[in-house]
Amino acid sequence: MRDLRALRKQAGLQVKDILATYSDKRMDKYLYSKIERGIIAPTPELENHVVSMCEAAIEQIQGKVDTNTETSVATAEKTVLPYIAVGRENAITRGKLAGITGLSDRNLREQIGQLRRKYPIVNRQDGSGYYISNDPGELKRYLEQETARAKSIFWSMRGAREKLREMESRYGKRRAEN
């Protein structure tokens, strides 16, 4: 069994950081404290959760994860995915994710975008945060929400498209590009 307290301290994490993303919401500070002190043995699931969170945080501290470059799914799987739990009741806000991972808001959004290419990460735009969904109805609503958002963005560019068309027809395509 690993020394979870020493590992957590080395990673610069607090107990609340560990518990905020742990899937079993019955775990509280009191029980976790007993586990760290060796009074109660951790479940394999809890131990894996703590170790993955701490390793990602330590890599961040040591600069092994470059937070200023474009991210890949593999990087995002190490730095962000361990903190995104399954189920809406376990959603985590982007602010909390940024605090835990140490990533900038922009980089965090990029990494979540990378993860969404492989995982069904949902956010309902109600402020509850990000989570992984295995519910077909929820996934359908999320896809409808995002499709509507994409359409809205497309239609909001209509004025610019029309102006460009007008300029190209008036001045020619080459001159309108300058």
Solvent accessible surface area in square Angstrom, and as a share of the most:
residue,aa,sasa,rsa
1,M,159,0.71
2,R,123,0.45
3,D,92,0.47
4,L,6,0.03
5,R,117,0.43
6,A,54,0.42
7,L,25,0.12
8,R,20,0.07
9,K,111,0.47
10,Q,113,0.50
11,A,5,0.04
12,G,60,0.58
13,L,13,0.06
14,Q,100,0.45
15,V,29,0.17
16,K,116,0.49
17,D,28,0.15
18,I,0,0.00
19,L,26,0.13
20,A,35,0.28
21,T,7,0.04
22,Y,7,0.03
23,S,51,0.33
24,D,44,0.23
25,K,108,0.46
26,R,201,0.73
27,M,27,0.12
28,D,74,0.38
29,K,126,0.54
30,Y,145,0.55
31,L,62,0.31
32,Y,0,0.00
33,S,40,0.26
34,K,50,0.21
35,I,10,0.05
36,E,22,0.10
37,R,143,0.52
38,G,46,0.44
39,I,107,0.54
40,I,65,0.33
41,A,76,0.59
42,P,16,0.10
43,T,73,0.42
44,P,104,0.66
45,E,98,0.44
46,L,0,0.00
47,E,39,0.17
48,N,100,0.51
49,H,22,0.10
50,V,0,0.00
51,V,21,0.12
52,S,42,0.27
53,M,0,0.00
54,C,0,0.00
55,E,81,0.36
56,A,7,0.05
57,A,9,0.07
58,I,22,0.11
59,E,45,0.20
60,Q,34,0.15
61,I,113,0.58
62,Q,103,0.46
63,G,55,0.53
64,K,145,0.62
65,V,15,0.09
66,D,75,0.39
67,T,34,0.20
68,N,138,0.71
69,T,70,0.41
70,E,154,0.69
71,T,12,0.07
72,S,55,0.35
73,V,39,0.22
74,A,60,0.47
75,T,39,0.23
76,A,0,0.00
77,E,47,0.21
78,K,118,0.50
79,T,3,0.02
80,V,0,0.00
81,L,32,0.16
82,P,34,0.21
83,Y,2,0.01
84,I,8,0.04
85,A,13,0.10
86,V,80,0.46
87,G,15,0.15
88,R,100,0.36
89,E,138,0.62
90,N,14,0.07
91,A,26,0.20
92,I,4,0.02
93,T,51,0.30
94,R,87,0.32
95,G,57,0.55
96,K,114,0.48
97,L,0,0.00
98,A,25,0.19
99,G,64,0.62
100,I,14,0.07
101,T,9,0.05
102,G,53,0.51
103,L,7,0.04
104,S,65,0.42
105,D,63,0.33
106,R,168,0.61
107,N,7,0.03
108,L,0,0.00
109,R,114,0.41
110,E,65,0.29
111,Q,0,0.00
112,I,3,0.02
113,G,33,0.32
114,Q,27,0.12
115,L,0,0.00
116,R,74,0.27
117,R,186,0.68
118,K,126,0.53
119,Y,56,0.21
120,P,54,0.34
121,I,2,0.01
122,V,1,0.00
123,N,24,0.13
124,R,56,0.20
125,Q,111,0.49
126,D,83,0.43
127,G,63,0.60
128,S,41,0.27
129,G,10,0.10
130,Y,14,0.05
131,Y,0,0.00
132,I,24,0.12
133,S,1,0.01
134,N,115,0.59
135,D,67,0.35
136,P,109,0.69
137,G,32,0.31
138,E,20,0.09
139,L,50,0.25
140,K,129,0.55
141,R,110,0.40
142,Y,23,0.09
143,L,112,0.56
144,E,94,0.42
145,Q,39,0.18
146,E,34,0.15
147,T,69,0.40
148,A,61,0.48
149,R,127,0.46
150,A,60,0.47
151,K,119,0.51
152,S,69,0.45
153,I,93,0.47
154,F,102,0.43
155,W,148,0.52
156,S,89,0.57
157,M,92,0.41
158,R,132,0.48
159,G,51,0.49
160,A,72,0.56
161,R,64,0.23
162,E,78,0.35
163,K,104,0.44
164,L,86,0.43
165,R,143,0.52
166,E,72,0.32
167,M,66,0.29
168,E,47,0.21
169,S,99,0.64
170,R,155,0.56
171,Y,98,0.37
172,G,32,0.31
173,K,132,0.56
174,R,202,0.74
175,R,164,0.60
176,A,17,0.13
177,E,121,0.54
178,N,162,0.83
